[in-house]
């Protein structure tokens, strides 16, 4: 069974594919935080700004088979339009995404992307891999298309990842809205991120344009 918090058609707001139409499928659950506020301060990732618990979001639900979920996702794409693109996210999508679902989506003509914390092995067949480190535990996924580092973090530093095999390296200002005040390093994460990119030109700036435009 696949547990889906929500799924929706929108524009990718960040990273290398910013502006690209996509269906976002958000899986329930994460291996770095329970999603409950009472557990945030003891979690490996304390700055998550996403609700990934339950199946009560937009187009959420429980799906018994890969084909059932793939059909549910595919129905959200504009009728008779190509360039089909789905982004599996979470929570941590690697807890549930498997080769059966990947095959079902490809059978329906979709290019498949994942946004993962990189701590779990990924199934074969994913077309675009975006890793966003959020724990001091070693990455299991240490190569891919895009490494997106949320900046700044207390225990992690961008330089720790510069030798990994990724095509793109992005620095994204941390959204402080959900961060415990005891963990706030700087009050203006956009300025500090911009400064770091200018001083370290391997890194490109990634902004969450979907928040700026007030879209899903």
C-alpha positions in Angstrom: 0.0 0.0 0.0 1.1 3.6 -0.8 0.2 6.3 1.7 0.0 9.8 0.0 -0.4 13.0 1.9 -1.3 15.0 -1.2 -0.8 15.2 -4.9 -1.3 18.2 -7.1 -0.4 19.8 -10.5 1.7 23.0 -10.2 5.0 24.5 -11.2 8.3 23.4 -9.8 9.4 26.3 -7.7 13.0 25.7 -7.0 16.3 24.2 -8.3 17.3 23.3 -11.9 13.7 22.7 -13.1 12.2 25.9 -11.6 9.2 26.9 -13.6 8.5 23.5 -15.1 4.9 22.1 -14.8 4.8 19.0 -12.7 2.6 16.8 -10.6 3.9 16.6 -7.1 3.2 13.5 -5.1 3.9 13.8 -1.4 4.4 10.6 0.4 3.4 10.3 4.1 6.2 9.8 6.6 9.9 10.6 7.1 12.9 8.8 8.6 14.4 12.0 10.1 11.3 13.4 11.9 8.0 12.1 13.0 6.2 15.2 11.7 5.0 16.0 15.3 6.0 19.3 16.9 6.7 17.6 20.2 9.4 15.6 18.5 11.0 18.4 16.5 13.8 19.4 18.9 14.9 15.8 19.2 14.7 15.1 15.4 17.6 14.7 13.0 15.9 17.4 10.9 14.5 20.3 12.8 13.7 22.8 10.1 11.1 21.0 8.0 8.2 23.3 6.9 6.1 20.6 5.4 3.1 18.7 6.7 3.6 15.0 5.6 1.5 13.2 8.2 -1.8 11.4 7.3 -3.6 11.1 3.9 -6.0 14.0 4.3 -4.3 16.5 1.9 -5.4 17.5 -1.6 -5.8 14.3 -3.7 -4.3 12.3 -0.8 -5.3 8.8 0.1 -4.2 5.1 0.4 -3.6 3.1 -2.8 -3.4 -0.7 -2.8 -1.3 -1.0 -6.0 1.2 0.9 -8.1 -1.2 1.0 -11.0 -3.9 2.5 -8.9 -1.6 5.3 -7.6 -0.1 5.9 -11.1 -3.6 6.3 -12.6 -4.5 8.7 -9.8 -1.5 10.8 -10.5 -1.8 10.6 -14.3 -5.4 11.9 -14.2 -4.1 15.2 -12.8 -2.0 16.0 -15.9 -3.7 18.3 -18.5 -5.6 16.2 -21.1 -3.7 15.4 -24.3 -0.6 17.2 -23.2 2.9 15.8 -23.4 6.1 16.6 -21.3 4.7 14.6 -18.4 6.7 15.2 -15.3 6.1 13.9 -11.7 8.1 14.8 -8.6 8.0 12.4 -5.7 8.6 14.1 -2.5 7.8 13.9 1.2 8.5 13.5 4.0 11.0 11.0 2.6 9.7 9.5 -0.6 12.4 6.7 -0.6 10.4 5.0 2.2 7.7 4.1 -0.3 8.7 4.8 -3.9 9.6 1.5 -5.6 10.3 0.0 -9.0 6.7 -1.1 -9.5 5.4 2.5 -9.2 8.2 3.8 -11.4 7.3 1.3 -14.1 3.6 2.2 -13.8 4.4 5.9 -14.2 6.8 5.4 -17.2 4.1 3.2 -18.8 2.0 6.4 -18.7 4.7 8.5 -20.3 6.1 10.3 -17.3 9.6 11.5 -16.5 10.3 10.8 -12.9 12.0 13.0 -10.3 12.6 12.5 -6.6 13.5 15.0 -3.8 15.2 12.9 -1.1 17.3 13.4 2.0 19.7 10.9 0.6 19.8 8.5 3.5 18.1 5.6 1.9 18.8 3.5 -1.2 16.8 4.5 -4.3 15.0 2.2 -6.7 16.2 2.0 -10.3 14.6 4.1 -13.1 14.4 7.6 -11.6 15.3 10.2 -14.2 16.1 13.2 -11.9 17.6 12.8 -8.5 17.7 15.8 -6.1 19.4 15.2 -2.8 18.9 17.6 0.1 21.2 16.7 3.1 19.6 17.2 6.5 21.5 14.9 8.9 25.1 14.3 10.0 24.6 10.6 9.1 26.5 9.7 5.8 24.6 10.0 2.6 23.7 6.7 0.9 22.8 8.6 -2.3 26.1 10.5 -3.0 25.6 11.1 -6.7 22.8 12.4 -8.9 21.6 15.4 -10.8 21.1 18.1 -8.2 22.4 18.6 -4.6 20.2 21.2 -2.8 21.6 22.4 0.5 19.3 24.3 2.8 21.5 27.1 4.3 22.7 27.6 6.9 22.6 24.5 9.1 24.1 24.1 12.5 25.9 20.7 12.0 26.3 20.6 8.2 28.4 22.7 5.8 28.2 23.0 2.0 31.9 22.2 1.7 31.3 18.7 3.0 29.5 17.9 -0.2 31.5 19.7 -2.9 33.4 16.5 -4.0 30.3 14.5 -4.6 29.2 13.6 -8.1 26.3 15.9 -8.9 25.6 18.0 -12.0 24.3 21.0 -10.1 24.9 22.4 -6.6 22.3 24.7 -5.2 22.1 26.7 -1.9 18.6 27.5 -0.7 17.9 29.9 2.1 16.4 28.2 5.1 12.7 29.1 5.8 12.9 30.2 9.4 9.1 30.0 9.9 9.3 26.5 11.4 12.8 26.6 13.0 13.1 26.6 16.8 14.6 30.0 17.8 17.4 28.2 19.6 18.6 26.8 16.2 18.5 30.1 14.3 22.0 30.9 13.2 21.3 34.1 11.3 18.2 36.3 11.0 18.5 36.9 7.3 19.1 33.6 5.5 18.7 35.1 2.0 21.5 37.5 2.5 23.8 35.0 4.0 23.1 32.5 1.2 23.7 35.1 -1.5 27.0 36.0 0.2 28.1 32.4 0.3 27.3 31.8 -3.4 29.2 34.9 -4.4 32.2 33.7 -2.4 31.9 30.0 -3.5 30.8 30.0 -7.2 30.4 26.3 -7.4 27.0 27.0 -5.7 24.0 28.5 -7.3 21.2 30.3 -5.5 17.9 28.4 -5.4 14.8 30.4 -4.2 11.4 28.9 -3.3 9.6 30.9 -6.0 6.4 29.0 -5.4 6.2 30.6 -2.0 6.9 34.1 -3.4 4.2 33.6 -6.0 1.8 32.0 -3.5 1.2 28.9 -5.5 1.2 25.2 -4.2 
